[in-house]
Amino acid sequence: MSFKSFITSEKPGKGLYIFVFFVASIPANLIVIGVDTILAELIFKSIDDWNTYAIISFPIEVIVYLVFVTSIYKKFQNIKISKVMPYIWIFGGINFAKIYYTTTPILESAGIGTTVNTFMILIGYLGLCFGFRQHFKNSRQW
């Protein structure tokens, strides 16, 4: 089987789903890290700026991630997004839980409330999952 037939298969196997997941998520995460670095440098002057940073950066980073990942998945027309969605929910949840469990102790030790952080993480997670789903819901790929 050639690579071209692998990526254009009418009945894609698990290998193609895994391949596309990595092709989409690894560069998307690197791009989001770059955006995060730029936003952090622009917004952060002290730890007290965390809530402002969270309110501005989380939605921007989710949108950047969604734009990149959905554009990659659109290129693979035979992939059924309904099969991908459980993994978006699971891996998105793991990623946002990691953010929560990394930031909360730091904020608490600095005496900063975690309500805004928790809320923005939840909004980011739901925005990622529902945004990805909504983008493909009425398409041929669903």
Sequence and secondary structure as in RCSB ss.txt:
>XXXX:A:sequence
MSFKSFITSEKPGKGLYIFVFFVASIPANLIVIGVDTILAELIFKSIDDWNTYAIISFPIEVIVYLVFVTSIYKK
FQNIKISKVMPYIWIFGGINFAKIYYTTTPILESAGIGTTVNTFMILIGYLGLCFGFRQHFKNSRQW
>XXXX:A:secstr
  HHHHHT SS  HHHHHHHHHHHHHHHHHHHHHHHHHHHHHH SSGGGHHHHHHHHHHHHHHHHHHHHHHHHHH
 TTS HHHHHHHHHHHHHHHHHHHHHHHHHHHHHTT  SHHHHHHHHHHHHHHHHHHHHHHHTSTT 
